[in-house]
């Protein structure tokens, strides 16, 4: 189906939800790959005889490659069709994942994981651009939250699916299945994804200027990037991303090694965290759209305070604690440290405007995902040398820092409407 398939005005509203379903599934399958390392950590540790720091390095390698392509791919998303870039990123990540099944040592595994990150570094720009075009400001945060549930749902699925497949068929079969799912989604996107007709597209931000003027585009981008709100968001985002991937990479190992949980029970806690993150990504968006009437700052203050509570509680867990307590703290951290980014992505995209959404998302990912690159190895190093307690305490500190940052933004914007340019 051509990317220019005609869509009448009567079909636009209904097909926007079909587009959302496609983007959500694409995000889900690719996130199954990005979140695979936590559930596979005990098996990879035994297979390659590696440390916690080396396990964290797998996540870092994938996200390092993602960051490397984030800005150029964001520019390409703004210039080329979202459909083409969606198919491309699914293929670029799916093919290496199928090749992971052939890795015979840790170094080869690490390199292939990094290559798969080149595809993962494109999906957020593509999906954000698609939602900016297909949804208005009245439903955009909710749609973004639904789309972002693909990330946490993917994480929840692999937390259960990969250990089960590994116990039965081996970890090589497990990663092969994930790769095949991505390639299948690429084929589905080729058939069903459409670009929204220009005549039916929502109004583009005034920041777009003259699309044929490179000078105008550069000036508009400069204005966006010097927006104080966006600068503060870019400084806070790496801490949330750091916490998110530290939880997904080490929660299972922590519960297995410290509380003597079985791999299955520890994986269930991670699944609970991912399900809470899924609910959070929709819930925070709905809360922002409906209760706070488009204000993206106030719900984020609430979110970060809850994140602090969950991480602090996890730090003080000890053997003999009732089983429900780790589940409770996992849910609190999942709903916040994993459920945060739909709200912040919506805010950043609205600050940028539709015309620059892909480019600014690329910049935000480059800055924000630095926390993902640094976080898991540092958390693993702290766990190896000082104990898990200090790792979780560090995440609790990140929650407080973000709460203070968004309290400041709330006060700074209290006399004005939400900073939405689209």
N, C-alpha and C positions, 0 to 999 in steps of 0.2 A: 504494500500500500504506500502510495506516495506520501511524503511528509507534507505535501500541499493539498491533501484531500479536502474537498470543499465541505464545510460544515455550516448549515443554516443557523440563523440566530435562535431558532426554537430548539435546536439540538445542543447548543453550546453549554447550557446549564447542566443538562444531564451528562454530556460527555466529559465535563470537567471532573466528575466523580470517577469516570472510567480512567481518566488520566491519573487521578490521585491513586487509584488502585494499582495501576502499572508502576508508578513511581514508588509506592509503598512496598510492593513485592520485590522490585529491583533493590531497594534499600535493604530489605529483609535478607535476601539471598547473599548480598555482598557483605552484610554485617555478620552473617553466619561464619564467613571466612575471617573477618577481622576479630571476632570474639572466640575463635576456635582454640586459642592457645591456653586459656584458663582451664577449660574442661580437659584438654589433652595434656596439661602440665605433668600430672603424675606419670603418664605413659611415656612422654618424651623424656622426662628425667631418667626413667629406667632404661629407655632405649638407647639414649646417647650419653648417659652418665654425666649430666650437666647440672650446674648449680642454679639457684633461684635467680641470680643475676643474669645468667645466660638465658633462662626462660623469659625474663623480662626483655632481653635484647631482641627476641623474636618479634614481639609487639613493636618495639622501637624501630626495627628494620622496616617493617611494613609501613609504619606511619612516616618514617623518614622519607621514603620514596613518595608517599602521598603528598607530603609537604613540598617536595621538590617540584611536583607538577601542578600544585594547587593554583598558583597565580597564572601561569601560561594557559592552563586548561580553563580557568575562569574567563580569561580574555576570549578564548576560542568559543566558549559557550555563548558569550555575548555576540559573537560575530557569525557563528555557524548555527545550524539547527540543533535544538535540544535533542531531537530524535536521533540524529547521527551520533552525537556525543554519548547518549545513553547506551546505545548499542555498543559503541567503542569501549566504554569503560567496563561493561559486563564481559566482553570478550577478553580484554587485557587482564582482568582479574581471574576469569574462569579458567583460561588455558594454563597459567602457572599453577593454579590449585590442583588441577588434574595431574600436573607434573610432580607435585609434592609427594605423590604416592611412590615415586621412584627414588626419592632421596635416600642415600645410603650412609650419610654422616651428617653431623650437626651443621658444618659449614655450608654444605650444599643446600640443606633445608633452609638455613638462614638466608641465603642468596635468593632462592626461589620465592620465599616469603616476601622478601623485599621487592622483587619484580611484580608480584601480585598487588603490592601497594600502589603501583602506578595507576592501576584501574580504580582503586578505592579512592584515590585523590581527586577523582572527577565527579563522583556521584552526587556529592552535596551541592555543587554548583549547578549541575544539571537539574536536580530535583527542585532546588530553590527557584531557579529561573522558571521552571514549568509552573510552579504554584503561583509565582508572582504574576504570570500571564493569565492563568486560568481562574484565579480567585480574586475577589475584591477585598478591601480592607475589613469588611464586616465579617468575613469568614476565613480570612487568611491565616491567622494564628491557629485556629482550630484545624484547618487543613494541614498546616505545617506540623502540628502536633500529631495528627493521624499518620502523616508520612513518616515522621520520626519514630513512630511506634515500630516501624520496620526494623530499626536498629536494635531496640531492646527485645522485640519478639524474636529476631534472629539469634540474639544472645541467649534468650531463654530456651529456644529450641536446641541449640547446640549443647547447652549445659546438660540436657537430658539425652539428646540423640547421639552425640559423639561418644560418650562413655559406653552407651549401650551397643553401638556399632563396633566400638573397639574391643569390648569384651567378647563379642561374637565373631567378628571378622578381622579385627586388627585395625590399628589407627590409619594405615594406608588406605584401606577401603573407605574409612570415614571421611578423609579429606578428598578422596576421589568423588564421593557422592556430592559434597559441597560444590566442587568444581563443575560437575555436570548440571547441577541446578542453576548455576549462573549462566552457563551457555544456553540452557533451555529458555531462560528468561530473556536472553539476547534475541533469540528467535521470535519469542512472543512480542517483544517490543518492536521488532521489524514489521510485524504484521499489524499490530493494533495501535501503536502510538501515533498521534496526529499533532501537528502544530496548530495552534489556535489561529483562525483567520484574523488578519490585521483589522478588518472592519469590526470584528466582534471583541477585540482585545480591550481590557480595561484601560482607562487613561494612564498614560505613562507620566512619570514624574517630570515636573518642569525642569529638573536638573539635566534632563536629556539634552536640551538645547538643540542645535542643528546637527542631525546625525551625520551629515556629510563633512562637518568641520572637526578635524582632529584637534585643532586648538581649543575649540569649545568643549570637547569631550575631556581633554586633559585638565582644563580649568574646572569643570564640574567634578572630576575625580579628586582634584586637589582640595576643593571645598568640602567634599564628603570626608576625605581622610583627615582633615584638620578639625572636624566636628569633635568637640570635647567629650561628648557622650560616647561616640564610637571609640575614641582613644582609650577611655577608661574601660569600656567593654573588652577591647583587645588586650588590655593588661590583666583583666580578671579571668578571661576565658581560659588561659593556659592552666590555671590552678584547678578549675573544674574538670578540664580534660585530663589532667594529671591524676586526679582522684578517680575519675571514671574508669580509666584503664588499669589503675592499680587495683581497684576492686575486682574487675573482671579477670585480671591475671592472677591474683593471689588469694582471693577469698576461699577458694576450694582448698588450696594448700594450707592456708592458715588454720582452717577448721579441722583439716585432717591431722596436721602435725601438732597443733596446740590443744585442741579439745578432743582429740582422738575420735573424730567423726569418721565414718566410712566414706569412701569416695562418693557413693550414691547419695548419702545424707548431706554431705557438703555440697554436692552438685545441686541438690534440691534447694539449699539456701541461695545459691547463685541464681537458680531459676526463679525463686521468689523475688530476688532483687531485680531481675530482668523484667518480670511481670509487673512489679511495682513501677519500674522505669517506664514501661509501656503505658501504664495507666497515667503516670505522671506527665508524660509528654502530651497526652491529650488533655488531661485534667488541668494542667497549668495554662494551656492555650485557651480552653473554654473559660477558665477563671478570669484570664486576662481580657478575653473578648466580651464576656457576659457580665461578670461581677464588677470588674474594674474599668469596663467600657473602653477598652483599647489601651489602657495603661499597662506597659510591659515592665515597669520598674517595681511597683509595690509587690506583686506576686513573687518576684524574684527575691525580695528581702525575706519573705516568709519561707521560701524554698531553701535559702542558704542557712537559715537558722535551724531548720529541721535537719539539714545535712550535717551540721555541726553536732547535733544531738546524737545522730546515728553513728558517726565515726567515733565520738568520744565513748559511747557505750560499748562499741566493738573493741576499743583499746583495752577496756577493763574486764573483758570476758576472761574466765578462767576455767580450767577443768572442773567438772562437776556442776557447771551452770545448767539450769533447766533448758531443755532443748528449744522451747519456744522463744527464749531470749535472743539467741543468735538469729533466729528467723525474723524477730521483730526488728532488730538493728539492721539486718540485711534489707528488709523492706523499706525502712526509713532512708537508708543510703541509696537504695535503688530508685525510690520515688524522686530523689533530689539530685544526687551526684550523677545518676544515670538519666534522670528525667528532665534535666535542666535545659538541654540545648535547643529544643524546638522554640522555646520562648526567646532565647537570645539570638537565634538565627533569624527569627521573624523581626525582631527589633533591629538587628544590623541591616537586614535587607530593606526594611522600610526607611531607615536612615539613608541608605544608598539610593533608593528609587529603582524602579523596574529596569531602566536602561543600563544601570551599572551593577545590578544585583550579582551577576556572575563574577565580575571582576572583584567586587568588594568581598564576596564570599571566599574567593580564592585568597585574598589578603588575610581575612579573618582566620581561615583555616591554617595558613602558613604560620601565623602568630600563635593561634590557639593550640594547634597540634604540636607545637614545641613542647608543651607539657606532656603530651602523649609519648614523644620521643624520649624525653628525659625521665619521666615519671616511673615507669615500670622497672628499669634497671636500678634507679636510685632507691625505690621502695624495696626491691630485692636485696640490694646491698645493705640497707639498714636492717632488714630482717636477718640477713646472714651474720651481721657483725654486732648488732645491738639488740635485736629481738623485734618481733612484730609490734609490740606495744608502741614503740616510738614511730613506727610507720603509720599506724592508725591515728596516733596523736597529731602527726603532721597533717593528715587529711582533715582532722577536726579544725586545726588552725586555718587551713584553706577556707573552710566554711565560714569562719568568723571574719576573715579578711574580705571575702566576697560580700558578706552581709553588710559590713561597714561601707564597702564601695557602693552598693546599691542603695543603702540608706542615704548616702551623699547624693547620688543621682536623683533619688526621689525628692529630696529637699530642693535640689537644684532646679527641678522641673515642676515643682508643686504649683506654681502660678500660671503654668502654661499647659496647653493641651499636649497629649503625647506627641513625640517628635516623629511624626509620620509624614513622609514626603510624597508617597504614592497616592 
